[in-house]
Amino acid sequence: MSDHRMVFQTVVDASQSEVMTALTTPEGIASWWTASVEIEADALRPSFPSAPLRFDVTISESGPRRLVWTAGEFPPPWQGTRCVWELSDGPEGGTQIDFSHRDWTDNNPMMGMVTMEWARILDHLARYVETGTPDPRTPAGAYEEN
């Protein structure tokens, strides 16, 4: 597998522990990524109403400043990729978030779309940790037919 990656960096007005809580708890993840998520031991299971597939992520590394998710059972373009979150002090306060989604295969057709989507998702994360107001990119009931 090649190490093609997308890389993002942002600084948020929140503590590192607040950001890590948002990244590692069901309540936190449900407040910025998808409203439907389960965490059991080292397994993260987000679900998305518009994609009725199984999504399994292994929490392969977790510390106070670094978190690594490895995609297991996921749509094929994601399988084996890793999401790496690294936190540090922001240059003028707050927390700097360095995020990369790594290990994409050569010529993966999903990489461009996923890059744009992560930019949107990270914006939701920033809003949530700065305000405390849940704002998941995929809210409960999203895409349900009436």
Rosetta blueprint (number, residue, H / E / L):
1 M L
2 S L
3 D L
4 H E
5 R E
6 M E
7 V E
8 F E
9 Q E
10 T E
11 V E
12 V E
13 D L
14 A L
15 S L
16 Q H
17 S H
18 E H
19 V H
20 M H
21 T H
22 A H
23 L H
24 T H
25 T L
26 P H
27 E H
28 G H
29 I H
30 A H
31 S L
32 W L
33 W L
34 T E
35 A L
36 S E
37 V E
38 E E
39 I E
40 E E
41 A L
42 D L
43 A E
44 L E
45 R E
46 P E
47 S E
48 F E
49 P L
50 S L
51 A E
52 P L
53 L L
54 R L
55 F L
56 D L
57 V E
58 T E
59 I E
60 S E
61 E E
62 S E
63 G L
64 P L
65 R L
66 R E
67 L E
68 V E
69 W E
70 T E
71 A E
72 G L
73 E L
74 F L
75 P L
76 P L
77 P L
78 W L
79 Q L
80 G L
81 T L
82 R E
83 C E
84 V E
85 W E
86 E E
87 L E
88 S E
89 D E
90 G L
91 P L
92 E L
93 G L
94 G L
95 T E
96 Q E
97 I E
98 D E
99 F E
100 S E
101 H E
102 R E
103 D E
104 W E
105 T L
106 D L
107 N L
108 N L
109 P L
110 M L
111 M H
112 G H
113 M H
114 V H
115 T H
116 M H
117 E H
118 W H
119 A H
120 R H
121 I H
122 L H
123 D H
124 H H
125 L H
126 A H
127 R H
128 Y H
129 V H
130 E H
131 T H
132 G L
133 T L
134 P L
135 D L
136 P L
137 R L
138 T E
139 P L
140 A L
141 G L
142 A L
143 Y L
144 E L
145 E L
146 N L
